[in-house]
């Protein structure tokens, strides 16, 4: 069972934009090897952030509307939202410690 929330074009607004805490969305695809690395890191981080962040994943192939809206042209890409606003974009694969640092910076 995944620690990440499955986000779709239809539930994006309710799940991410209306979240009552930091919302982190991982844009990826099944065929993307680097995406699997980012996904694994987020899976590891998720249990420690349950009360402070909503962490979701969205498949760009099955849900083209949300990536288009946010200009996601390359994956993996992780977007951080606070109070319904995009506050940071992370492109590519970061070390897990750097990714967690971004959580700490935005979860306050």
TAPEQUI-V767689 format. One record per residue. RES is the residue in three letters. D_CENTER is the distance of its C-alpha to the mean C-alpha in Angstrom with 1 decimal. Layout:
RES,D_CENTER + RES,D_CENTER
This chain:
UNK,17.3 + UNK,13.5 + UNK,12.1 + UNK,8.8 + UNK,9.3 + UNK,10.1 + UNK,9.2 + UNK,12.0 + UNK,13.7 + UNK,16.0 + UNK,13.9 + UNK,11.2 + UNK,13.5 + UNK,14.5 + UNK,11.3 + UNK,9.1 + UNK,12.0 + UNK,14.5 + UNK,12.8 + UNK,15.4 + UNK,13.3 + UNK,10.4 + UNK,7.2 + UNK,3.8 + UNK,1.8 + UNK,2.9 + UNK,6.3 + UNK,9.2 + UNK,12.6 + UNK,15.1 + UNK,17.4 + UNK,15.3 + UNK,16.4 + UNK,14.2 + UNK,11.1 + UNK,12.7 + UNK,13.1 + UNK,9.4 + UNK,8.9 + UNK,12.0 + UNK,11.1 + UNK,8.2 + UNK,10.8 + UNK,13.3 + UNK,11.7 + UNK,10.8 + UNK,14.6 + UNK,15.3 + UNK,12.8 + UNK,13.7 + UNK,15.8 + UNK,13.9 + UNK,10.2 + UNK,8.6 + UNK,5.7 + UNK,5.0 + UNK,5.5 + UNK,7.7 + UNK,10.8 + UNK,12.0 + UNK,15.5 + UNK,15.8 + UNK,14.0 + UNK,15.3 + UNK,15.5 + UNK,12.1 + UNK,11.6 + UNK,15.2 + UNK,14.9 + UNK,12.5 + UNK,14.4 + UNK,12.1 + UNK,15.0 + UNK,13.9 + UNK,11.4 + UNK,9.7 + UNK,7.7 + UNK,4.7 + UNK,5.4 + UNK,6.7 + UNK,8.9 + UNK,12.2 + UNK,14.9 + UNK,13.5 + UNK,13.5 + UNK,11.3 + UNK,12.2 + UNK,10.7 + UNK,9.5 + UNK,9.5 + UNK,11.2 + UNK,12.3 + UNK,12.6 + UNK,13.3 + UNK,15.4 + UNK,13.9 + UNK,16.0 + UNK,14.7 + UNK,11.0 + UNK,12.4 + UNK,14.5 + UNK,11.8 + UNK,10.8 + UNK,14.6 + UNK,15.2 + UNK,13.1 + UNK,13.8 + UNK,17.4
